[in-house]
Amino acid sequence: MSKLIEFTLTEALDGLEKGEFTARELTQAHLDAIGAAAPLNAFITDTSERALSMADASDERRKKGEAGLIEGAPIAVKDLFCTVGARTAAASNILGEFDPPYESTITANLWKEGGVMIGKVNMDEFAMGSSNEHSRYGPVVSPWRRDGKDDKLVPGGSSGGSAAAVSADLCLGAPGTDTGGSIRQPAAFTGIVGVKPTYGLCSRFGVVAFASSLDHPGPLAKTVEDSAILLRSMAGHDKNDSTSLDVEIPDYAAAVGRSVKGLKVGVPAEYQVDGMPDEIRDLWNQGVEWLKEAGAECVDVSLPHTKYALPAYYIVAPAEASSNLARYDGMRYGARVEKDGLVPTYEATRGEGFGAEVQRRVLIGTYVLSAGYYDAYYLKAQKVRQRILQDFRDTFENVDVLLTPATPSAAFGFGERDADPIQMYLNDIFTVTANLAGVPAISVPAGLDNQGLPLGLQLIAPALGEETMFAAAGALEKAANFSAKPKRWWESA
């Protein structure tokens, strides 16, 4: 195994700048690692030739003094982002072998800053899932295992391929999407950092839609500083996205080492949920103590409508999914199942094209939008959403950030929660509020459970409060000093 793959993004960029190795050498080391990591099933589209070509071009730019912010860094791309010349299928049969005619703004920004596309990674179909078990390409396997056991674990979802790739040192970072926790939850499960920025900070143009008002592109990375660098590379105003924010993008990485002395941190009572494992509660309490030791003031706060967030989310998200996915009918692009007549063709195409979880959510969404139920469910959920947003606004008048657990448990095994979809949906209990409110949040690895699996803590900030969030996250990361890594069992599998 090459030592080059063990670098963080910051370390790799430093080595490239000093001429200790080239972008081609760095890229080849990661391609070799990807080849050895087939048992993880993280990568689904090979772009190795393109990666080496991009790396060579990167080396030339660096020689000319034209290096971008992430010049020469191997980046894995979630299959939800449109990439010209590389299949984008959202891990679904319905899109077939779709080759997009345009590039997503997020990936275009990354390549403009010198990133190297190392490959496309697996995900839950249409980003609907919390375990990455719902993919046309089969499930992603977490690089982590329980102490003394060989059973396979999920990496979380829907950005499970992105999280597994970063955690297993197969890339230096990866853009993911977070609709209800799909960046932060897999990041927590795999011992890395995941950021959901303010809604509109990162363009959704060229990102296959799940729930348009909830979808947030953001980075997964090895460290808080790495995630800050990637977010700066990804973010920016985009005229192709009507919800894109026209704001100046600051140097987020500069905020990571900033002192948190005097920072007010809120600890919301409503996140003390029934059945919370003691180790999650203990880690949360430890996080409070770490921030106090760093000079922050921690106070109890209340977000009274939090208990309604999960049911509201699972009305709004499926409703928007039902509308967005109506376009996949086999008429214009993607897979098509020919039958005798228009309606039978629609039915067969969508029935065979969509997996069980996507069908479930589309049906729920269609139901809550139907005549007679729109006011009772969808409209009421939107009103609840406004109350949740107001809770955050009121609370952020008195505190700078909130500290909560990232997930209600560590990673679980394949099939352990398939029998009851509600149990799977409960994985998002700590994350969906930030999506409903559109505020930024970050998951930071902070410890291990009693089986040796990663656990994360979450920080939530007010809209466009990323700099404060990164400062607090940097302090939390420094105090936690999380250095555990998976044992690379896949290399001998």
Buried (B, 14 or more C-beta within 10 A) or exposed (E): EBEBBBBBBBBBBEBBEEEEBBBBBBBBBBBBBBEBBEBBBBBBBBBBEBBBBBBBBBBEBBEEEEBBBBBBBBBBBBBBBBBBEBBBBBBBBBBBEBBBEEBBBBBBBBBEBBBBBBBBBBBBBBBBBBBBBBBBBEBBBBBBBBEEEEEBBBBBBBBBBBBBBBBBBBBBBBBBBBBBBBBBBBBBBBBBBBBBBBBBBBBBBBBBBBBBBBBBBBBBBBBBBBBBBBBBBBBBBBEEBEBBBEEEBBEBBBBBEBEBEEBBBBBBEBBEBEEBBEBBBEBBEBBBEBBBEBEBBBEEBEBBBBEBBBBBBBBBBBBBBBBBBEEBBBEEBBBBBEBEEEEEBBBBBBEBBBBEBBBBBBEBBBBBBEEEBEEEBBEBBBEBBEBBBBBBEEBBEEBBBBBBBBBBBBBBBBEBBBEEBEEBBBBBBBBBBBBBBBBBBBBBBBBBBEBBBBBBBBBBBBBBBBBBBBBBBBBBBEBBEBEEBBEBBBEEE
